[in-house]
Amino acid sequence: MSSEITDIKVNQKVMEERHNQLIQTISSLEKSIEKITEVSSNVAKLLAVYDERLQNQEKNVEKIAENNKQSSDIIHDRINKMKEEYNAGLEGAIKRGETWHKENLSRFSKIEKWIFTVSGGGIVIGFLLSKFINYIF
């Protein structure tokens, strides 16, 4: 019986050691689970922050794209307006040039006629004078 008691006491001590090891292992697992929970919580917070930043970035990109479109539309409208003004000015200049050409063409035609008339008259008078001088002398 004494040997049985000794065996039971040895088994009890072995069981106590295993129990203590199991308690330490469970304690380590609980600490690890707590740390993993903290890390998971921190990661969730970081993800929430980055998600918010990403959404803000997307909103900013949309605003910038809208501003660029508006600026592009304004520039396009200004270019079209300047083109229309240029074309209107060019048409006006062409009309003024045509009017000036018609007026001066008429004027030059009158001057040419006058020059040819005077030249012709001068030639006739010169011819007549030369004939008249030949008769006189």
C-alpha positions as CSV (number, residue, x, y, z in Angstrom):
1,M,0.0,0.0,0.0
2,S,2.8,2.3,0.7
3,S,4.0,1.8,-2.8
4,E,0.6,2.7,-4.1
5,I,0.5,5.8,-2.1
6,T,3.9,6.8,-3.3
7,D,2.8,6.1,-6.9
8,I,-0.3,8.2,-6.3
9,K,1.8,11.0,-4.8
10,V,4.2,10.9,-7.8
11,N,1.2,10.9,-10.2
12,Q,-0.3,13.7,-8.2
13,K,3.0,15.7,-8.5
14,V,3.2,15.0,-12.2
15,M,-0.4,16.0,-12.6
16,E,0.3,19.2,-10.7
17,E,3.3,20.0,-12.8
18,R,1.3,19.4,-16.0
19,H,-1.5,21.4,-14.6
20,N,0.9,24.3,-13.8
21,Q,2.3,24.0,-17.3
22,L,-1.1,24.0,-18.8
23,I,-2.1,27.1,-16.7
24,Q,1.1,28.9,-17.9
25,T,0.3,27.9,-21.5
26,I,-3.2,29.1,-21.2
27,S,-2.0,32.3,-19.6
28,S,0.4,32.8,-22.5
29,L,-2.3,32.1,-25.0
30,E,-4.6,34.6,-23.2
31,K,-1.9,37.3,-23.3
32,S,-1.2,36.5,-27.0
33,I,-4.9,36.7,-27.8
34,E,-5.1,40.1,-26.0
35,K,-2.2,41.4,-28.0
36,I,-3.6,40.1,-31.2
37,T,-6.9,41.8,-30.3
38,E,-5.1,45.1,-29.6
39,V,-3.2,44.8,-32.9
40,S,-6.4,44.0,-34.7
41,S,-8.2,47.0,-33.1
42,N,-5.2,49.2,-34.1
43,V,-5.2,47.9,-37.6
44,A,-9.0,48.5,-37.8
45,K,-8.5,52.1,-36.6
46,L,-5.7,52.6,-39.2
47,L,-7.8,51.2,-41.9
48,A,-10.6,53.5,-40.9
49,V,-8.3,56.5,-41.0
50,Y,-6.8,55.5,-44.4
51,D,-10.3,54.8,-45.8
52,E,-11.4,58.3,-44.7
53,R,-8.3,59.8,-46.2
54,L,-8.9,57.9,-49.4
55,Q,-12.5,59.1,-49.6
56,N,-11.2,62.7,-49.0
57,Q,-8.7,62.2,-51.7
58,E,-11.4,60.9,-54.1
59,K,-13.5,63.9,-53.3
60,N,-10.6,66.3,-53.9
61,V,-9.8,64.6,-57.2
62,E,-13.4,64.9,-58.3
63,K,-13.4,68.6,-57.3
64,I,-10.1,69.2,-59.2
65,A,-11.5,67.3,-62.2
66,E,-14.7,69.5,-62.1
67,N,-12.6,72.7,-61.8
68,N,-10.4,71.6,-64.7
69,K,-13.5,70.9,-66.8
70,Q,-14.9,74.3,-65.9
71,S,-11.6,76.0,-66.6
72,S,-11.3,74.1,-69.9
73,D,-14.9,75.2,-70.8
74,I,-14.1,78.8,-69.9
75,I,-10.9,78.8,-72.0
76,H,-12.7,77.1,-74.9
77,D,-15.4,79.8,-74.8
78,R,-12.8,82.6,-74.6
79,I,-11.0,81.1,-77.6
80,N,-14.2,80.8,-79.6
81,K,-15.1,84.4,-78.7
82,M,-11.7,85.7,-79.7
83,K,-11.9,83.8,-83.0
84,E,-15.3,85.3,-83.7
85,E,-14.0,88.8,-82.8
86,Y,-11.0,88.2,-85.0
87,N,-13.1,87.0,-87.9
88,A,-15.5,89.9,-87.5
89,G,-12.5,92.3,-87.5
90,L,-11.0,90.6,-90.5
91,E,-14.2,90.8,-92.4
92,G,-14.5,94.5,-91.6
93,A,-10.9,95.0,-92.7
94,I,-11.6,93.2,-96.0
95,K,-14.8,95.2,-96.6
96,R,-12.9,98.5,-95.9
97,G,-10.1,97.3,-98.2
98,E,-12.6,96.5,-101.0
99,T,-14.3,99.9,-100.5
100,W,-10.9,101.7,-100.6
101,H,-9.9,99.7,-103.7
102,K,-13.2,100.6,-105.5
103,E,-12.9,104.2,-104.6
104,N,-9.2,104.5,-105.6
105,L,-9.8,102.4,-108.7
106,S,-12.4,104.9,-109.8
107,R,-10.1,107.8,-108.9
108,F,-7.1,106.2,-110.6
109,S,-9.2,105.6,-113.7
110,K,-10.2,109.3,-113.8
111,I,-6.6,110.3,-113.3
112,E,-5.4,108.0,-116.1
113,K,-8.1,109.4,-118.4
114,W,-7.0,112.9,-117.6
115,I,-3.3,112.0,-118.1
116,F,-4.0,110.4,-121.5
117,T,-6.2,113.2,-122.5
118,V,-3.6,115.8,-121.6
119,S,-0.8,113.8,-123.2
120,G,-2.8,113.3,-126.3
121,G,-3.7,117.0,-126.3
122,G,-0.1,117.9,-125.8
123,I,0.9,115.6,-128.7
124,V,-1.7,117.1,-131.0
125,I,-0.8,120.6,-130.0
126,G,2.9,119.8,-130.5
127,F,2.2,118.3,-133.9
128,L,0.1,121.3,-134.9
129,L,2.7,123.7,-133.6
130,S,5.4,122.0,-135.5
131,K,3.4,122.1,-138.7
132,F,2.4,125.7,-138.0
133,I,6.0,126.7,-137.3
134,N,7.0,125.1,-140.6
135,Y,4.5,127.2,-142.5
136,I,5.5,130.3,-140.7
137,F,9.2,130.0,-141.2
